[in-house]
């Protein structure tokens, strides 16, 4: 198949593209290569992809409607995996317009191109952040997600609503994937595991928010990619059992689905830090800080729907995943 991967120079985008190339698909990758974090890391990820046959890259911003329309007109994509986005909860508080441009305008452009050119399936990145103020655990796709606590979360919820509209109006199969705290080699420097590793090796204090009283469902990148590819290979279908009197938020009479992808194993922040310390062989100096705006106390994924739909269930332990990340970090940065 010929597959468009947006955000191909990103963390999940690079790993997804590699997996697709390894199995023989053609991949056209696009990315705007912005400076939200170190562009050199994005360039290094792209070098991993450019070395593989079947990959082609174009520097395109999904918010650039004309450029995206020209790309879709020139190609015949069998699938679209839309991973380009402005990420980050805290950054959305200080740079809100970046989220409107990338996550709303950009996603609308992708939807319109898919409407016009009809790939067999659009798979797009949502986020566990959509669960916002929900406290019922584990988080399920059957739960309403109407109380976001960050603009980032609100844009991802909006993406799910926009996708449903296009599935309903135009019969476009769409599947949204709610990623839960993804980590691993080639990851994002703004994520805690990456910044903690940098700081510990440099002998700097790490910032521990809410005095460590947080839990996250850390999910290793290979498990995320397993889910992305398996979902991509099974286009969304209408749910024959959908009940308009008691509608399931993650399903529809239209070809529309939403799935969690998480490790189904929430880990306390203290245990997470201890795992990094063990892998590095160094103890962290901790700076205890209050809860940050936009943060949530805990995330915990129910992945039973994903497992039923695809047979995929995350399996990588935090210890194994952190050890792999630390190995990559030391190799890549000579640390």
Phi and psi restraints in degrees (value plus and minus 20) as a CYANA .aco file:
   2 UNK   PHI    -119.5   -79.5
   2 UNK   PSI     103.1   143.1
   3 UNK   PHI    -145.2  -105.2
   3 UNK   PSI     111.3   151.3
   4 UNK   PHI    -110.3   -70.3
   4 UNK   PSI     106.1   146.1
   5 UNK   PHI    -136.3   -96.3
   5 UNK   PSI      92.1   132.1
   6 UNK   PHI    -106.3   -66.3
   6 UNK   PSI     129.1   169.1
   7 UNK   PHI      49.8    89.8
   7 UNK   PSI      14.6    54.6
   8 UNK   PHI     -86.8   -46.8
   8 UNK   PSI     -43.4    -3.4
   9 UNK   PHI    -107.3   -67.3
   9 UNK   PSI     -19.8    20.2
  10 UNK   PHI    -101.8   -61.8
  10 UNK   PSI     156.2   196.2
  11 UNK   PHI     -81.6   -41.6
  11 UNK   PSI     -79.6   -39.6
  12 UNK   PHI     -91.1   -51.1
  12 UNK   PSI     -55.3   -15.3
  13 UNK   PHI     -81.3   -41.3
  13 UNK   PSI     -63.5   -23.5
  14 UNK   PHI     -83.5   -43.5
  14 UNK   PSI     -69.0   -29.0
  15 UNK   PHI     -84.8   -44.8
  15 UNK   PSI     -58.1   -18.1
  16 UNK   PHI     -85.4   -45.4
  16 UNK   PSI     -64.2   -24.2
  17 UNK   PHI     -80.5   -40.5
  17 UNK   PSI     -63.9   -23.9
  18 UNK   PHI     -78.8   -38.8
  18 UNK   PSI     -64.0   -24.0
  19 UNK   PHI     -83.0   -43.0
  19 UNK   PSI     -62.9   -22.9
  20 UNK   PHI     -85.4   -45.4
  20 UNK   PSI     -60.3   -20.3
  21 UNK   PHI     -85.4   -45.4
  21 UNK   PSI     -59.7   -19.7
  22 UNK   PHI     -81.7   -41.7
  22 UNK   PSI     -50.0   -10.0
  23 UNK   PHI    -113.9   -73.9
  23 UNK   PSI     -17.6    22.4
  24 UNK   PHI      82.8   122.8
  24 UNK   PSI     -15.3    24.7
  25 UNK   PHI     -95.2   -55.2
  25 UNK   PSI     135.1   175.1
  26 UNK   PHI    -108.3   -68.3
  26 UNK   PSI     116.1   156.1
  27 UNK   PHI    -145.8  -105.8
  27 UNK   PSI     104.9   144.9
  28 UNK   PHI    -122.9   -82.9
  28 UNK   PSI      97.1   137.1
  29 UNK   PHI    -125.8   -85.8
  29 UNK   PSI     117.3   157.3
  30 UNK   PHI    -148.0  -108.0
  30 UNK   PSI     133.4   173.4
  31 UNK   PHI    -186.3  -146.3
  31 UNK   PSI     129.9   169.9
  32 UNK   PHI    -111.9   -71.9
  32 UNK   PSI     -27.4    12.6
  33 UNK   PHI      33.3    73.3
  33 UNK   PSI      25.3    65.3
  34 UNK   PHI     -93.6   -53.6
  34 UNK   PSI     156.3   196.3
  35 UNK   PHI    -125.2   -85.2
  35 UNK   PSI       9.9    49.9
  36 UNK   PHI     -75.8   -35.8
  36 UNK   PSI     -58.2   -18.2
  37 UNK   PHI    -160.2  -120.2
  37 UNK   PSI     156.6   196.6
  38 UNK   PHI     -63.4   -23.4
  38 UNK   PSI      89.2   129.2
  39 UNK   PHI     -81.8   -41.8
  39 UNK   PSI     -42.9    -2.9
  40 UNK   PHI     -84.2   -44.2
  40 UNK   PSI     -53.9   -13.9
  41 UNK   PHI     -88.1   -48.1
  41 UNK   PSI     -60.1   -20.1
  42 UNK   PHI     -83.9   -43.9
  42 UNK   PSI     -60.9   -20.9
  43 UNK   PHI     -83.6   -43.6
  43 UNK   PSI     -59.3   -19.3
  44 UNK   PHI     -86.5   -46.5
  44 UNK   PSI     -58.0   -18.0
  45 UNK   PHI     -82.1   -42.1
  45 UNK   PSI     -63.5   -23.5
  46 UNK   PHI     -81.3   -41.3
  46 UNK   PSI     -55.6   -15.6
  47 UNK   PHI     -81.4   -41.4
  47 UNK   PSI     -55.0   -15.0
  48 UNK   PHI     -82.2   -42.2
  48 UNK   PSI     -56.4   -16.4
  49 UNK   PHI     -99.9   -59.9
  49 UNK   PSI     -60.5   -20.5
  50 UNK   PHI     -85.3   -45.3
  50 UNK   PSI     -40.4    -0.4
  51 UNK   PHI     -97.1   -57.1
  51 UNK   PSI     -28.1    11.9
  52 UNK   PHI    -121.2   -81.2
  52 UNK   PSI     117.1   157.1
  53 UNK   PHI     -85.7   -45.7
  53 UNK   PSI     125.2   165.2
  54 UNK   PHI      75.3   115.3
  54 UNK   PSI     -19.9    20.1
  55 UNK   PHI    -130.1   -90.1
  55 UNK   PSI     118.8   158.8
  56 UNK   PHI    -158.2  -118.2
  56 UNK   PSI     119.4   159.4
  57 UNK   PHI    -139.0   -99.0
  57 UNK   PSI     120.0   160.0
  58 UNK   PHI    -152.2  -112.2
  58 UNK   PSI     116.0   156.0
  59 UNK   PHI    -102.9   -62.9
  59 UNK   PSI      80.2   120.2
  60 UNK   PHI    -156.8  -116.8
  60 UNK   PSI     116.4   156.4
  61 UNK   PHI    -114.4   -74.4
  61 UNK   PSI     108.3   148.3
  62 UNK   PHI     -83.4   -43.4
  62 UNK   PSI     -38.4     1.6
  63 UNK   PHI     -96.4   -56.4
  63 UNK   PSI     -29.9    10.1
  64 UNK   PHI    -109.1   -69.1
  64 UNK   PSI      73.5   113.5
  65 UNK   PHI     -79.5   -39.5
  65 UNK   PSI     -65.2   -25.2
  66 UNK   PHI     -83.7   -43.7
  66 UNK   PSI     -62.9   -22.9
  67 UNK   PHI     -85.8   -45.8
  67 UNK   PSI     -59.5   -19.5
  68 UNK   PHI     -89.1   -49.1
  68 UNK   PSI     -61.6   -21.6
  69 UNK   PHI     -82.6   -42.6
  69 UNK   PSI     -59.1   -19.1
  70 UNK   PHI     -84.3   -44.3
  70 UNK   PSI     -59.3   -19.3
  71 UNK   PHI     -84.5   -44.5
  71 UNK   PSI     -67.1   -27.1
  72 UNK   PHI     -84.2   -44.2
  72 UNK   PSI     -55.3   -15.3
  73 UNK   PHI     -88.2   -48.2
  73 UNK   PSI     -52.3   -12.3
  74 UNK   PHI    -103.2   -63.2
  74 UNK   PSI     -41.0    -1.0
  75 UNK   PHI    -137.5   -97.5
  75 UNK   PSI     143.8   183.8
  76 UNK   PHI    -143.3  -103.3
  76 UNK   PSI      70.1   110.1
  77 UNK   PHI    -100.5   -60.5
  77 UNK   PSI     113.3   153.3
  78 UNK   PHI    -100.9   -60.9
  78 UNK   PSI     -53.0   -13.0
  79 UNK   PHI    -162.0  -122.0
  79 UNK   PSI     133.0   173.0
  80 UNK   PHI    -146.0  -106.0
  80 UNK   PSI     105.4   145.4
  81 UNK   PHI    -133.9   -93.9
  81 UNK   PSI      85.2   125.2
  82 UNK   PHI    -117.3   -77.3
  82 UNK   PSI      82.1   122.1
  83 UNK   PHI    -135.1   -95.1
  83 UNK   PSI     -26.9    13.1
  84 UNK   PHI     -87.8   -47.8
  84 UNK   PSI     112.9   152.9
  85 UNK   PHI    -190.1  -150.1
  85 UNK   PSI     140.1   180.1
  86 UNK   PHI    -108.2   -68.2
  86 UNK   PSI      93.3   133.3
  87 UNK   PHI    -114.0   -74.0
  87 UNK   PSI     152.1   192.1
  88 UNK   PHI      80.2   120.2
  88 UNK   PSI     103.6   143.6
  89 UNK   PHI     -93.9   -53.9
  89 UNK   PSI     -70.7   -30.7
  90 UNK   PHI     -88.2   -48.2
  90 UNK   PSI     -56.6   -16.6
  91 UNK   PHI     -83.6   -43.6
  91 UNK   PSI     -48.7    -8.7
  92 UNK   PHI     -89.0   -49.0
  92 UNK   PSI     -39.2     0.8
  93 UNK   PHI     -96.4   -56.4
  93 UNK   PSI     -54.3   -14.3
  94 UNK   PHI    -117.6   -77.6
  94 UNK   PSI     -39.3     0.7
  95 UNK   PHI    -152.6  -112.6
  95 UNK   PSI      40.3    80.3
  96 UNK   PHI     -82.4   -42.4
  96 UNK   PSI     -55.0   -15.0
  97 UNK   PHI     -87.9   -47.9
  97 UNK   PSI     -46.7    -6.7
  98 UNK   PHI     -81.0   -41.0
  98 UNK   PSI     -52.5   -12.5
  99 UNK   PHI     -96.7   -56.7
  99 UNK   PSI     -55.4   -15.4
 100 UNK   PHI     -83.8   -43.8
 100 UNK   PSI     -61.9   -21.9
 101 UNK   PHI     -90.7   -50.7
 101 UNK   PSI     -70.2   -30.2
 102 UNK   PHI     -97.4   -57.4
 102 UNK   PSI     -66.5   -26.5
 103 UNK   PHI    -110.0   -70.0
 103 UNK   PSI     -45.1    -5.1
 104 UNK   PHI    -123.1   -83.1
 104 UNK   PSI     -81.3   -41.3
 105 UNK   PHI     -81.6   -41.6
 105 UNK   PSI     -64.3   -24.3
 106 UNK   PHI     -81.0   -41.0
 106 UNK   PSI     -62.8   -22.8
 107 UNK   PHI     -89.0   -49.0
 107 UNK   PSI     -57.8   -17.8
 108 UNK   PHI     -80.6   -40.6
 108 UNK   PSI     -61.0   -21.0
 109 UNK   PHI     -82.0   -42.0
 109 UNK   PSI     -61.9   -21.9
 110 UNK   PHI     -83.1   -43.1
 110 UNK   PSI     -65.4   -25.4
 111 UNK   PHI     -80.3   -40.3
 111 UNK   PSI     -64.0   -24.0
 112 UNK   PHI     -84.5   -44.5
 112 UNK   PSI     -60.9   -20.9
 113 UNK   PHI     -84.8   -44.8
 113 UNK   PSI     -58.2   -18.2
 114 UNK   PHI     -87.8   -47.8
 114 UNK   PSI     -57.5   -17.5
 115 UNK   PHI     -80.5   -40.5
 115 UNK   PSI     -62.0   -22.0
 116 UNK   PHI     -97.7   -57.7
 116 UNK   PSI     -53.2   -13.2
 117 UNK   PHI    -132.6   -92.6
 117 UNK   PSI     -25.7    14.3
 118 UNK   PHI      35.2    75.2
 118 UNK   PSI      38.8    78.8
 119 UNK   PHI     -85.2   -45.2
 119 UNK   PSI     139.5   179.5
 120 UNK   PHI     -88.7   -48.7
 120 UNK   PSI     -39.2     0.8
 121 UNK   PHI    -186.7  -146.7
 121 UNK   PSI     115.5   155.5
 122 UNK   PHI    -128.6   -88.6
 122 UNK   PSI      98.0   138.0
 123 UNK   PHI    -129.8   -89.8
 123 UNK   PSI     112.9   152.9
 124 UNK   PHI    -157.2  -117.2
 124 UNK   PSI     135.1   175.1
 125 UNK   PHI    -102.5   -62.5
 125 UNK   PSI      99.7   139.7
 126 UNK   PHI    -123.2   -83.2
 126 UNK   PSI    -172.1  -132.1
 127 UNK   PHI    -179.8  -139.8
 127 UNK   PSI     130.3   170.3
 128 UNK   PHI     -83.3   -43.3
 128 UNK   PSI     -36.9     3.1
 129 UNK   PHI     -81.5   -41.5
 129 UNK   PSI     -40.3    -0.3
 130 UNK   PHI     -83.7   -43.7
 130 UNK   PSI     -41.2    -1.2
 131 UNK   PHI     -91.3   -51.3
 131 UNK   PSI     -38.6     1.4
 132 UNK   PHI      24.1    64.1
 132 UNK   PSI    -136.0   -96.0
 133 UNK   PHI    -101.0   -61.0
 133 UNK   PSI     -17.3    22.7
 134 UNK   PHI     -81.8   -41.8
 134 UNK   PSI     120.4   160.4
 135 UNK   PHI    -139.5   -99.5
 135 UNK   PSI     -32.8     7.2
 136 UNK   PHI     -90.6   -50.6
 136 UNK   PSI     105.8   145.8
 137 UNK   PHI    -138.0   -98.0
 137 UNK   PSI     128.4   168.4
 138 UNK   PHI     -93.3   -53.3
 138 UNK   PSI     141.4   181.4
 139 UNK   PHI     -88.3   -48.3
 139 UNK   PSI     111.1   151.1
 140 UNK   PHI    -143.2  -103.2
 140 UNK   PSI     128.4   168.4
 141 UNK   PHI     -83.5   -43.5
 141 UNK   PSI     -37.9     2.1
 142 UNK   PHI     -97.8   -57.8
 142 UNK   PSI     -31.3     8.7
 143 UNK   PHI    -103.0   -63.0
 143 UNK   PSI     124.8   164.8
 144 UNK   PHI     -88.5   -48.5
 144 UNK   PSI     125.6   165.6
 145 UNK   PHI    -147.5  -107.5
 145 UNK   PSI      50.2    90.2
 146 UNK   PHI    -130.2   -90.2
 146 UNK   PSI      -9.5    30.5
 147 UNK   PHI    -152.7  -112.7
 147 UNK   PSI      45.7    85.7
 148 UNK   PHI     -84.2   -44.2
 148 UNK   PSI     129.5   169.5
 149 UNK   PHI    -137.6   -97.6
 149 UNK   PSI      -8.3    31.7
 150 UNK   PHI    -169.4  -129.4
 150 UNK   PSI     136.1   176.1
 151 UNK   PHI     -84.1   -44.1
 151 UNK   PSI     -57.9   -17.9
 152 UNK   PHI     -73.9   -33.9
 152 UNK   PSI     -68.7   -28.7
 153 UNK   PHI     -81.0   -41.0
 153 UNK   PSI     -60.6   -20.6
 154 UNK   PHI     -83.0   -43.0
 154 UNK   PSI     -58.3   -18.3
 155 UNK   PHI     -88.1   -48.1
 155 UNK   PSI     -54.1   -14.1
 156 UNK   PHI     -92.3   -52.3
 156 UNK   PSI     -57.7   -17.7
 157 UNK   PHI     -82.2   -42.2
 157 UNK   PSI     -61.5   -21.5
 158 UNK   PHI     -80.6   -40.6
 158 UNK   PSI     -58.7   -18.7
 159 UNK   PHI     -79.0   -39.0
 159 UNK   PSI     -62.2   -22.2
 160 UNK   PHI     -83.4   -43.4
 160 UNK   PSI     -60.8   -20.8
 161 UNK   PHI     -87.0   -47.0
 161 UNK   PSI     -62.2   -22.2
 162 UNK   PHI     -83.3   -43.3
 162 UNK   PSI     -62.3   -22.3
 163 UNK   PHI     -82.3   -42.3
 163 UNK   PSI     -62.8   -22.8
 164 UNK   PHI     -80.9   -40.9
 164 UNK   PSI     -60.0   -20.0
 165 UNK   PHI     -79.2   -39.2
 165 UNK   PSI     -63.6   -23.6
 166 UNK   PHI     -91.8   -51.8
 166 UNK   PSI     -54.0   -14.0
 167 UNK   PHI     -83.8   -43.8
 167 UNK   PSI     -61.7   -21.7
 168 UNK   PHI     -90.9   -50.9
 168 UNK   PSI     -67.9   -27.9
 169 UNK   PHI     -94.5   -54.5
 169 UNK   PSI     -57.8   -17.8
 170 UNK   PHI    -140.3  -100.3
 170 UNK   PSI     -18.4    21.6
 171 UNK   PHI      48.4    88.4
 171 UNK   PSI       2.3    42.3
 172 UNK   PHI     -99.9   -59.9
 172 UNK   PSI      97.8   137.8
 173 UNK   PHI     -87.5   -47.5
 173 UNK   PSI     103.4   143.4
 174 UNK   PHI    -152.1  -112.1
 174 UNK   PSI     121.5   161.5
 175 UNK   PHI    -154.1  -114.1
 175 UNK   PSI     106.0   146.0
 176 UNK   PHI    -120.8   -80.8
 176 UNK   PSI     119.7   159.7
 177 UNK   PHI    -138.1   -98.1
 177 UNK   PSI      97.4   137.4
 178 UNK   PHI    -108.4   -68.4
 178 UNK   PSI      77.3   117.3
 179 UNK   PHI     -95.8   -55.8
 179 UNK   PSI     118.5   158.5
 180 UNK   PHI    -130.3   -90.3
 180 UNK   PSI      90.1   130.1
 181 UNK   PHI      13.0    53.0
 181 UNK   PSI      58.0    98.0
 182 UNK   PHI    -102.1   -62.1
 182 UNK   PSI     118.6   158.6
 183 UNK   PHI    -163.4  -123.4
 183 UNK   PSI     144.3   184.3
 184 UNK   PHI     124.0   164.0
 184 UNK   PSI    -198.9  -158.9
 185 UNK   PHI     -76.1   -36.1
 185 UNK   PSI     124.7   164.7
 186 UNK   PHI      48.8    88.8
 186 UNK   PSI       1.7    41.7
 187 UNK   PHI     -94.1   -54.1
 187 UNK   PSI    -196.7  -156.7
 188 UNK   PHI    -106.0   -66.0
 188 UNK   PSI     110.6   150.6
 189 UNK   PHI     -84.9   -44.9
 189 UNK   PSI     -37.8     2.2
 190 UNK   PHI    -103.7   -63.7
 190 UNK   PSI     -26.2    13.8
 191 UNK   PHI    -103.0   -63.0
 191 UNK   PSI     132.1   172.1
 192 UNK   PHI     -79.4   -39.4
 192 UNK   PSI     -65.2   -25.2
 193 UNK   PHI     -80.9   -40.9
 193 UNK   PSI     -55.4   -15.4
 194 UNK   PHI     -93.4   -53.4
 194 UNK   PSI     -70.3   -30.3
 195 UNK   PHI     -87.8   -47.8
 195 UNK   PSI     -54.5   -14.5
 196 UNK   PHI     -83.0   -43.0
 196 UNK   PSI     -64.9   -24.9
 197 UNK   PHI     -80.9   -40.9
 197 UNK   PSI     -66.0   -26.0
 198 UNK   PHI     -76.7   -36.7
 198 UNK   PSI     -69.3   -29.3
 199 UNK   PHI     -87.0   -47.0
 199 UNK   PSI     -64.1   -24.1
 200 UNK   PHI     -81.7   -41.7
 200 UNK   PSI     -64.9   -24.9
 201 UNK   PHI     -87.6   -47.6
 201 UNK   PSI     -47.7    -7.7
 202 UNK   PHI    -108.6   -68.6
 202 UNK   PSI     -23.9    16.1
 203 UNK   PHI      56.5    96.5
 203 UNK   PSI      -0.9    39.1
 204 UNK   PHI    -115.9   -75.9
 204 UNK   PSI     134.9   174.9
 205 UNK   PHI     -86.8   -46.8
 205 UNK   PSI     131.1   171.1
 206 UNK   PHI    -122.5   -82.5
 206 UNK   PSI     126.3   166.3
 207 UNK   PHI    -110.7   -70.7
 207 UNK   PSI      99.4   139.4
 208 UNK   PHI    -131.9   -91.9
 208 UNK   PSI      88.5   128.5
 209 UNK   PHI    -103.5   -63.5
 209 UNK   PSI     135.0   175.0
 210 UNK   PHI      31.7    71.7
 210 UNK   PSI      12.9    52.9
 211 UNK   PHI      33.5    73.5
 211 UNK   PSI      11.5    51.5
 212 UNK   PHI      64.0   104.0
 212 UNK   PSI     -19.1    20.9
 213 UNK   PHI    -108.7   -68.7
 213 UNK   PSI      40.9    80.9
 214 UNK   PHI    -153.8  -113.8
 214 UNK   PSI     133.8   173.8
 215 UNK   PHI    -152.1  -112.1
 215 UNK   PSI     120.0   160.0
 216 UNK   PHI    -155.3  -115.3
 216 UNK   PSI     127.8   167.8
 217 UNK   PHI    -113.4   -73.4
 217 UNK   PSI      58.3    98.3
 218 UNK   PHI     -86.6   -46.6
 218 UNK   PSI     110.1   150.1
 219 UNK   PHI    -147.1  -107.1
 219 UNK   PSI     102.8   142.8
 220 UNK   PHI     -91.7   -51.7
 220 UNK   PSI     125.9   165.9
 221 UNK   PHI     -77.9   -37.9
 221 UNK   PSI     -59.2   -19.2
 222 UNK   PHI     -82.5   -42.5
 222 UNK   PSI     -56.3   -16.3
 223 UNK   PHI     -88.5   -48.5
 223 UNK   PSI     -57.1   -17.1
 224 UNK   PHI     -81.9   -41.9
 224 UNK   PSI     -67.1   -27.1
 225 UNK   PHI     -85.5   -45.5
 225 UNK   PSI     -57.9   -17.9
 226 UNK   PHI     -72.8   -32.8
 226 UNK   PSI     -66.5   -26.5
 227 UNK   PHI     -87.5   -47.5
 227 UNK   PSI     -63.5   -23.5
 228 UNK   PHI     -79.2   -39.2
 228 UNK   PSI     -68.4   -28.4
 229 UNK   PHI     -89.4   -49.4
 229 UNK   PSI     -61.8   -21.8
 230 UNK   PHI     -83.9   -43.9
 230 UNK   PSI     -60.4   -20.4
 231 UNK   PHI     -87.1   -47.1
 231 UNK   PSI     -62.9   -22.9
 232 UNK   PHI     -76.9   -36.9
 232 UNK   PSI     -57.7   -17.7
 233 UNK   PHI     -96.0   -56.0
 233 UNK   PSI     -31.3     8.7
 234 UNK   PHI    -143.8  -103.8
 234 UNK   PSI      70.6   110.6
 235 UNK   PHI     -75.6   -35.6
 235 UNK   PSI     126.3   166.3
 236 UNK   PHI     -77.2   -37.2
 236 UNK   PSI     124.9   164.9
 237 UNK   PHI    -148.9  -108.9
 237 UNK   PSI     134.8   174.8
 238 UNK   PHI     -80.2   -40.2
 238 UNK   PSI     126.4   166.4
 239 UNK   PHI    -111.6   -71.6
 239 UNK   PSI      90.3   130.3
 240 UNK   PHI     -82.8   -42.8
 240 UNK   PSI     -42.9    -2.9
 241 UNK   PHI    -115.7   -75.7
 241 UNK   PSI     -12.8    27.2
 242 UNK   PHI     -80.8   -40.8
 242 UNK   PSI     113.1   153.1
 243 UNK   PHI    -137.8   -97.8
 243 UNK   PSI      90.8   130.8
 244 UNK   PHI     -85.5   -45.5
 244 UNK   PSI     -39.2     0.8
 245 UNK   PHI     -96.4   -56.4
 245 UNK   PSI     -46.2    -6.2
 246 UNK   PHI    -162.3  -122.3
 246 UNK   PSI      50.8    90.8
 247 UNK   PHI     -89.3   -49.3
 247 UNK   PSI     115.9   155.9
 248 UNK   PHI    -102.2   -62.2
 248 UNK   PSI     102.8   142.8
 249 UNK   PHI     -83.3   -43.3
 249 UNK   PSI     -43.6    -3.6
 250 UNK   PHI    -118.6   -78.6
 250 UNK   PSI     -13.2    26.8
 251 UNK   PHI    -159.3  -119.3
 251 UNK   PSI     157.4   197.4
 252 UNK   PHI    -188.0  -148.0
 252 UNK   PSI     148.2   188.2
 253 UNK   PHI     -92.4   -52.4
 253 UNK   PSI     -38.6     1.4
 254 UNK   PHI    -107.4   -67.4
 254 UNK   PSI     144.9   184.9
 255 UNK   PHI     -95.4   -55.4
 255 UNK   PSI      58.6    98.6
 256 UNK   PHI    -162.4  -122.4
 256 UNK   PSI     112.1   152.1
 257 UNK   PHI    -162.5  -122.5
 257 UNK   PSI     133.9   173.9
 258 UNK   PHI    -153.9  -113.9
 258 UNK   PSI     115.0   155.0
 259 UNK   PHI    -153.2  -113.2
 259 UNK   PSI     124.7   164.7
 260 UNK   PHI     -98.7   -58.7
 260 UNK   PSI     123.9   163.9
 261 UNK   PHI    -149.0  -109.0
 261 UNK   PSI      83.2   123.2
 262 UNK   PHI    -165.8  -125.8
 262 UNK   PSI     152.0   192.0
 263 UNK   PHI    -103.1   -63.1
 263 UNK   PSI     -29.1    10.9
 264 UNK   PHI      38.7    78.7
 264 UNK   PSI      16.6    56.6
 265 UNK   PHI    -174.1  -134.1
 265 UNK   PSI      61.1   101.1
 266 UNK   PHI     -84.3   -44.3
 266 UNK   PSI     117.4   157.4
 267 UNK   PHI    -140.6  -100.6
 267 UNK   PSI     114.1   154.1
 268 UNK   PHI     -87.3   -47.3
 268 UNK   PSI     125.7   165.7
 269 UNK   PHI     -77.6   -37.6
 269 UNK   PSI     -57.4   -17.4
 270 UNK   PHI     -81.7   -41.7
 270 UNK   PSI     -62.1   -22.1
 271 UNK   PHI     -85.6   -45.6
 271 UNK   PSI     -58.6   -18.6
 272 UNK   PHI     -80.4   -40.4
 272 UNK   PSI     -67.1   -27.1
 273 UNK   PHI     -83.9   -43.9
 273 UNK   PSI     -62.2   -22.2
 274 UNK   PHI     -81.4   -41.4
 274 UNK   PSI     -56.5   -16.5
 275 UNK   PHI     -85.3   -45.3
 275 UNK   PSI     -60.3   -20.3
 276 UNK   PHI     -86.4   -46.4
 276 UNK   PSI     -63.7   -23.7
 277 UNK   PHI     -78.0   -38.0
 277 UNK   PSI     -64.0   -24.0
 278 UNK   PHI     -83.3   -43.3
 278 UNK   PSI     -64.2   -24.2
 279 UNK   PHI     -85.2   -45.2
 279 UNK   PSI     -53.0   -13.0
 280 UNK   PHI    -106.4   -66.4
 280 UNK   PSI     -43.6    -3.6
 281 UNK   PHI      54.6    94.6
 281 UNK   PSI       3.1    43.1
 282 UNK   PHI    -157.1  -117.1
 282 UNK   PSI     126.2   166.2
 283 UNK   PHI    -112.7   -72.7
 283 UNK   PSI     121.2   161.2
 284 UNK   PHI    -103.6   -63.6
 284 UNK   PSI     125.5   165.5
 285 UNK   PHI    -112.0   -72.0
 285 UNK   PSI     100.2   140.2
 286 UNK   PHI    -124.6   -84.6
 286 UNK   PSI     111.4   151.4
 287 UNK   PHI    -127.7   -87.7
 287 UNK   PSI      86.5   126.5
 288 UNK   PHI     -99.5   -59.5
 288 UNK   PSI     107.9   147.9
 289 UNK   PHI    -150.8  -110.8
 289 UNK   PSI     140.5   180.5
 290 UNK   PHI     -93.3   -53.3
 290 UNK   PSI     151.1   191.1
 291 UNK   PHI     -77.3   -37.3
 291 UNK   PSI     120.4   160.4
 292 UNK   PHI    -114.4   -74.4
 292 UNK   PSI     126.9   166.9
 293 UNK   PHI     -76.3   -36.3
 293 UNK   PSI     117.1   157.1
 294 UNK   PHI      69.4   109.4
 294 UNK   PSI     -33.3     6.7
 295 UNK   PHI     -97.5   -57.5
 295 UNK   PSI     139.8   179.8
 296 UNK   PHI    -142.5  -102.5
 296 UNK   PSI     136.7   176.7
 297 UNK   PHI     -90.4   -50.4
 297 UNK   PSI     -58.1   -18.1
 298 UNK   PHI    -173.4  -133.4
 298 UNK   PSI     131.9   171.9
 299 UNK   PHI    -151.3  -111.3
 299 UNK   PSI     126.0   166.0
 300 UNK   PHI    -180.8  -140.8
 300 UNK   PSI      94.2   134.2
 301 UNK   PHI    -112.4   -72.4
 301 UNK   PSI     113.1   153.1
 302 UNK   PHI    -110.6   -70.6
 302 UNK   PSI      94.3   134.3
 303 UNK   PHI    -128.4   -88.4
 303 UNK   PSI      -2.0    38.0
 304 UNK   PHI     -83.6   -43.6
 304 UNK   PSI     -55.1   -15.1
 305 UNK   PHI     -87.0   -47.0
 305 UNK   PSI     -61.6   -21.6
 306 UNK   PHI     -81.6   -41.6
 306 UNK   PSI     -65.5   -25.5
 307 UNK   PHI     -82.4   -42.4
 307 UNK   PSI     -60.4   -20.4
 308 UNK   PHI     -87.0   -47.0
 308 UNK   PSI     -57.8   -17.8
 309 UNK   PHI     -96.9   -56.9
 309 UNK   PSI     -56.9   -16.9
 310 UNK   PHI    -142.9  -102.9
 310 UNK   PSI     -37.5     2.5
 311 UNK   PHI      62.7   102.7
 311 UNK   PSI     -20.3    19.7
 312 UNK   PHI    -111.3   -71.3
 312 UNK   PSI     116.3   156.3
 313 UNK   PHI    -165.0  -125.0
 313 UNK   PSI     105.2   145.2
 314 UNK   PHI     -74.6   -34.6
 314 UNK   PSI     125.9   165.9
 315 UNK   PHI    -159.7  -119.7
 315 UNK   PSI     -24.3    15.7
 316 UNK   PHI    -105.2   -65.2
 316 UNK   PSI     106.5   146.5
 317 UNK   PHI     -92.8   -52.8
 317 UNK   PSI     135.4   175.4
 318 UNK   PHI     -80.0   -40.0
 318 UNK   PSI     -61.9   -21.9
 319 UNK   PHI     -78.3   -38.3
 319 UNK   PSI     -68.7   -28.7
 320 UNK   PHI     -84.7   -44.7
 320 UNK   PSI     -63.2   -23.2
 321 UNK   PHI     -85.1   -45.1
 321 UNK   PSI     -63.4   -23.4
 322 UNK   PHI     -86.3   -46.3
 322 UNK   PSI     -59.4   -19.4
 323 UNK   PHI     -81.0   -41.0
 323 UNK   PSI     -59.5   -19.5
 324 UNK   PHI     -87.3   -47.3
 324 UNK   PSI     -60.7   -20.7
 325 UNK   PHI     -83.3   -43.3
 325 UNK   PSI     -66.8   -26.8
 326 UNK   PHI     -81.9   -41.9
 326 UNK   PSI     -60.1   -20.1
 327 UNK   PHI     -79.1   -39.1
 327 UNK   PSI     -65.4   -25.4
 328 UNK   PHI     -83.8   -43.8
 328 UNK   PSI     -64.7   -24.7
 329 UNK   PHI     -79.6   -39.6
 329 UNK   PSI     -66.8   -26.8
 330 UNK   PHI     -82.6   -42.6
 330 UNK   PSI     -59.7   -19.7
 331 UNK   PHI     -88.9   -48.9
 331 UNK   PSI     -65.6   -25.6
 332 UNK   PHI     -90.1   -50.1
 332 UNK   PSI     -60.1   -20.1
 333 UNK   PHI    -123.2   -83.2
 333 UNK   PSI     -18.9    21.1
 334 UNK   PHI      42.2    82.2
 334 UNK   PSI      14.7    54.7
